[in-house]
Amino acid sequence: MVYMPTHPRANNHKYVREHIKVWEEVNAQSLPEGYTIHHLNGIRADNRPDNLVAVPKIENKSFHLYRLLQERIRALEAEIARRPA
């Protein structure tokens, strides 16, 4: 969290999430309404500019669901590979 009392996305304590601040600085614009910041590598503490992308909120949910399904598929494939023939 970064103290930014005048930022439109500041919480009641006048703080903004760091990934929003970083994305806005790099892109020289405010985060569009209805968008969220997604961490490409899934590590929420990794706020490097090349790890951040703004996506519509509905697409962010779809992306996370896709990732969860892919992880489950990989786990099942690994389990099958470990079974004796």
C-alpha positions in Angstrom: 0.0 0.0 0.0 1.2 3.5 -0.8 0.0 6.6 0.9 -1.8 8.8 -1.7 -4.6 10.8 0.0 -5.8 12.4 -3.2 -5.9 9.4 -5.4 -9.4 8.4 -6.6 -8.8 4.8 -5.7 -7.5 5.6 -2.2 -9.2 3.6 0.6 -10.6 5.2 3.7 -7.1 5.4 5.2 -5.9 7.2 2.1 -3.8 4.4 0.7 -3.7 2.9 -2.8 -2.5 -0.6 -3.7 1.1 -0.4 -5.0 0.3 -2.4 -8.2 -2.3 0.2 -9.2 0.2 3.0 -8.7 3.0 1.3 -10.6 0.7 0.4 -13.5 -0.7 4.0 -13.7 2.8 5.5 -13.6 4.1 3.3 -16.4 1.1 3.7 -18.6 0.7 7.5 -17.9 -3.0 7.1 -17.3 -5.5 6.2 -14.6 -6.7 2.6 -14.4 -9.9 2.5 -16.5 -13.2 2.0 -14.6 -14.2 -1.7 -14.5 -10.6 -2.9 -14.9 -8.3 -4.6 -12.4 -4.6 -5.3 -12.4 -3.5 -8.8 -13.0 -0.1 -10.2 -11.9 1.0 -12.3 -14.9 3.2 -14.6 -12.8 0.5 -15.0 -10.1 2.8 -13.5 -7.4 0.8 -10.6 -6.0 3.8 -9.1 -4.3 5.7 -8.8 -7.6 4.8 -5.3 -8.8 7.4 -5.0 -11.5 5.8 -3.2 -14.5 6.4 -6.1 -16.9 4.4 -8.3 -14.5 1.3 -6.1 -14.5 -1.5 -5.9 -17.0 -4.9 -4.2 -16.8 -7.8 -6.4 -17.7 -11.6 -6.1 -17.5 -12.8 -7.6 -14.3 -14.8 -10.4 -16.1 -11.7 -11.4 -18.1 -9.6 -11.5 -14.9 -12.1 -14.1 -13.4 -11.9 -16.1 -16.6 -8.1 -16.1 -16.6 -8.0 -17.3 -13.0 -10.5 -20.1 -13.7 -8.4 -21.2 -16.7 -5.3 -21.2 -14.6 -6.9 -23.3 -11.9 -8.2 -25.8 -14.5 -4.7 -26.1 -16.1 -3.1 -26.7 -12.7 -5.7 -29.5 -12.0 -5.1 -31.1 -15.4 -1.3 -31.1 -14.8 -1.8 -32.6 -11.3 -4.0 -35.4 -12.7 -1.6 -36.1 -15.6 1.2 -36.4 -13.1 -0.8 -38.8 -11.0 -1.6 -41.0 -13.9 2.0 -41.0 -15.0 3.0 -42.3 -11.5 0.6 -45.2 -11.6 2.0 -48.6 -12.4 1.1 -49.9 -15.9 
